[in-house]
């Protein structure tokens, strides 16, 4: 199980909620271990999946899913998720001829989809909450995964309930990771770092952005992960994320790699900088400065330190180490089932770090006419400090 159920219940009690209804892909995944069909979220707009998490241990949690999700075997045959109470909705898309010989699992599917199925997701959600005696409760609804009209309809069809917007409450819960989550982020980071080193080995004069990009994607897929972003900045335009197809790397050019993938539902995000051939004095000085800022912020990472304090430490030390004009809107962020999660390491973010949080600490620098430099690492906050989840050397790479 991914979720920290004790933290879920404690946070629900803090916000006086009897039940949480998750709607976004990452929140449904977190509380149930079930990932709704990606095609439903990307190609079939309006197809919803809800995960119902009651605070009371005696009330069984439930999944409200499209009958297509159920019939296409994601929930039953592949045994995705730990929640057994599955409430399908919509029109049946699989048949079961009378007299056909079925396995026990197929019989279970037949029974599930032959019941009186709700016509749509909201009807199924309301019916399920009523059957569980939660239609008069304080309901935390993840508002980010429903339209405004859907939110209004849910409110209307549950007139005796108190509906509270809960997207940020769920993100508050997810800030502190379980051991399972940390393990998945560590593996995701390792896959990305392996791909990054492989890319470093093929850098040469004349190489194009597309060649490096294709190499990264292939490397990630070979490891069983999903490539999600690959910022490959080159030359004096290395502050950019992509380059013209005609651009070819030359001696003295910067190569900035900011890369990430998804492994088993969890993101990675790491960055390193290289120079092809001998670096200039400015390249060396400025990289040393951003590395110093990141290092000082990492050294200060421990429970109780506030997010904005790490930002202040990072920017102050970059300036003192050689880039007096250095400025950023953030110097890091939480990471997990989303690429950007709280806490954000930026001005005004007062949330204190807690043991079990996973954060990326970074100090990029971008300058027109010069290029971009970046170092970024992922760490987990421990009882008295932090532990690296990324392992590659953090010095400027000379290729």
N, C-alpha and C positions, 0 to 999 in steps of 0.2 A: 504494500500500500504506500502510495506517495504521500498522502496527507498526514499531517500531525493532528489527529482527532482531538487530543487534549487542548491544543492551541485553538482549534476551531471552536470548541465549546466554550473555552474561556473568553475568547473574543466575542462570541455571540452573547454571552452573559454580560460582558462589558457594555455592549450596545443594546441590550435588552431585546434580543431577537429569539424567537422560538424556532425559526427555520430559515435556512438560506436557500435561495433558488439561483443556481449558477446558470449562465446563459452563454458566455463567451467561450471560445474553444479552449483557452488555457485554464479557465476556472472550472469548466466541466471536467477537463482532464485531471486537474489537481485533486478534486474531491472524489472522483470516481475511478480513476485510472483508465477511463474510456475516452478515446479520441473519436469524435464524430467524423463521418466520412468527409475527407477534404474536398471531394467534388461537390458535396452538398453546400459547403461553406463558400466555395469559390465559383462554382458554375451554376448552382441552383439557389439563387437568392430567395430568402424567405423561408427556407427549410431550417427549422429550429431544433435544438436539443437542449433539454433542461435537466439539471441534476438537483435533486431535492435532498437537503441535508438537515434533518431535524436536530435540535439541541438535545432532546431527551433520548437517552440510550434505548429506551423501550419502543421507540417509533422507528420503523424500518425506513432507511433511505430508499430513494427510487430514481430511476432514469426515465424521462419522457423522450422518446426517440421516434423518428419517422419509421413507418412500417418497412420502408425500403432498407433502412439501416439494419433492421432486424432480419428481414428476409434475405438480405445479401450476406448474412452469416457473420457480420462483424461482432454482434453481441453474443450470439449463441455458439456458433461453430468455432470461432476463434477464441472464445472465452475472454474477451477483452473486458477489463474492469472487474470489480469485486461485488458490485451491487446486483443483487438477484431480482429485485422488484423492477421489472421492465414494463413500461406502459407505452405501447405503440399507438401511433395515430396515422390517419391518412388511408388512401385506397390500397388494397392488397395488390402486390405485383408478382406474386408467386402462387401457383396453383397446387392443389393436393387432391388428385382424382380419387373418387370413392373406391375403396378396395385395394388401393396401392399399398405395397409392403413398405413400411417406414421403420427407420431406426428409432431408438428411444429419443434421440436428440431431434429427429425430424418430427416425431409425434409432439414433442414439446413446442416446436415451432408452429406446427399446425394448430395446436390448442391456443397458442398465444395470438396468432393472427386470425383465428376464426371467431374470436370473441367479439362482442360489440365494441369495435374500435372507434375512438373519438375521431371526428372529422378533421381536426387540426390540432396543432401543438397547444394552443391556449386552452382549448376545451379539455384536452387530456390533462394539462397542468391543474386546472381548476378542479376537475373531477378527482384527481389524485389527492390534492390538498384536503378536499372535503372528506374523502374516505379515511384520511389519516387524522381527522379532527383538527386540522390546522387552518381552516378557512376563517376562523375568528382570531387568529394569532397575529403576532407582530412578525411580518415576513420581510426578510432582507432580500430584495430582488436586484440581481446584477443587471443594471439598466443598460450596460454597454452593448449587450447582445440582442436587444429588442428595439424595434422602432418606437417612435413616440406614440403612434396609434396603438401598437400592441401593449405598451405600458398602460395607456389609458384604458384599454379593454380589460386587462387583468384587474386593474383597480376597480372598474365598474362591476365586474363579475364576482368580485370578492368584497362586497360593500361593508362587511363587518370586520374585515382585516385592516391592520395598520401596515401599509406598504412603505418600506424604507429603501432608498437607493443604497445598494450594497457593493458596487464595483470596487470602491476604494477600501471597503471593509475586507473584501476577499484578498485584495492586494496587500493589505496590512497583515493578514494571516500568512500569506505566502512569502513575506519578507524573510522569515526564518525558515531555513531549509531542514528537511529530514536527512538522515544519513543516505537514504536511497537517492534523494535529489542531488546531494553533493557528489555521490558516486557517478551519476549520469553526467553532471556538468564536467567533472574531472575527465571522463572518457571523451566527451565532446571536445574538450580543450586539447586532449592528447591527439585526437584525429586531426584537428586543425593545425596543431604545431607540426605534426609529421608532414602534412601537405605543404606547410610553409617552408620547412627545410628542404623538401624536394624541389620546390620552386627556386630556392636560393641556388641550388646546384646546377640549374639549367640557365641561370642568368648569364648573358654574354653580350658582346657588342652586336647590335643589329636585331636583337630579339624584340618582338612586338608585344603590345598589351594583350592581344588576342591569344598569342601563344602561351603566355603566362596564365591567362584566364582559363583557357582550355585545360591546362595542366592541373590547375587547382581543382576545377570541377571533377575531372577524372579521378584525381587522388582521393577526394572526399567520397565519391560514389563507391569507389573500390573498397572503402572501409565500412560500407553499410550505413553511411550518414547522408544527410541532405544538405547540399551547399545552399546557403541562403544569402550571403553577401561576400563580395571579394573586391575591396577597394585596393586597386593596384595603381599607385601614383608613380610617375616616372619623370625624371629630368627636372627642369625648372617649373614644370606644371605638376609636380608630385603632390601638391595639395589637392588635386582633383582625384575623383574616384575612377574615372575612365580616361582613356587617351584616344586620339584619332588613330584610325587603322593604319595610317601611313607613317606614324611615329615609330622610330627605331632607337633603341637605347645606345648611348655612346659613352665612352670613357669619361669618368667624372660625374656621371649622372646619378642622382638619388633614386632609389627604389623604395617606396613606402608601401608596406603590406599591412592592411587592416582587414582581418579575415574572420569568418565565422560559419558554423554549420549547425544543424540540429541533429542530435543523436538521441534516439528513444524519447523524443519530446522535449529535449533540453538544449539550450543554445550554448555556443561558445563565442568568445569575442576576444581576440588578441592581436597585438600589432608590434611590428619590428621595422627597423629601417636599415637599409644597406646602401653602399656606394660602390659603383663599378669602377675599380681602379683606386688611385690615391685620392682620398678626400681632401677638400680645401680646408684651410684653417677655420673658416666660418662654419663649415659643415661640422667639423669636429667640436668646436666650441659650443655651438648651439645644441648639438645633440647631447653633449655632456651636461648642459644646463637643464634640458628637459628631463634627463635621466636623474639628475640630482633632485629635482622637484618631486618626481614620482617616488624616489627612494625615501625622501623625508616623509611624504604622506603615508607610505607603507609602514615606515617605522612607528608612526603614530597610531596605526590601526589597532584598535582593541575595543572591547565593550565599554560603552559609556561615552566615547568620543562622538561628538555630533558631526553629522555629515558635512555641514558647512565648514567645520574646522579643518577637515582634510583638504577641502578646496583651498582654504586660506593658506595652509601650510605648503601645498603644492605650488600655487602661483607665486607666493613670496619667495620660495627657494629657487624657482626657475629664474625670477628676476635678479636675485642676488648672485646667481651662478653665471650670468652672462647675457640674459635677454631682458633688459630693463623695461621694455614695452610690453612684455608678455601679458596677455589677457585671454580668458576663456569664460564661457557661460557655464561650463561644468568640467570637472576633472575625474569623472567616473560615474558609475551607476550600478544599481543592483542588476542581477541577471538570473535567469532560471527558465521557466516555461515561456517567458517573453525575453526579447533581447534587451529591452529597457524596463527595469522594474525599480520600485523604490527600494532603498533610498537613493536619491540623486545627490551626487557630491558637488553641490553648487551653492552659490550665495542664497541665504534665506532658508535653506533646508535644515531645520533644527532637530530632526529625528536622531536620537542616539543610536549608535551601532549596538547590536545584540549578538551574543554568541550564536553561531549558526547562519548568520547572514552571509551571502555570497555577493561580492562586489568586484567590479572591474575598476582599476585605478589607472588613469591615463593622463598624459600631458602632451597632447599634440601641439605642434606649432606650424602655422601656415603663413607664408609670405610671398606676395606677388613678385615675380621675377627671380625668386630664389628657389622656392619649392616648399615641400612639406616634410616634417620629421615627426615621428610618433613612436612611443613605447607604451604598451598597455598589457597589464597582467590581471589575471583573475585569482582572487584569494577568498578563503572562507575565514570568517572571524571566529577565533577560538576563545577559550576561557580567559587567556591572558595576552592575546595578541592576534596573530593570523597565521595561516598556512597557505603556501602557494598551491594553486591548482594548475598553473602553467609552469613550464620548466625550462624553456629555451633560454639560451644566453641573452642577456639584456643589453649588451654592449653594441656599439655601431658595427655592423657587419661590413667587412671589406672584401669585395668579390673580384 
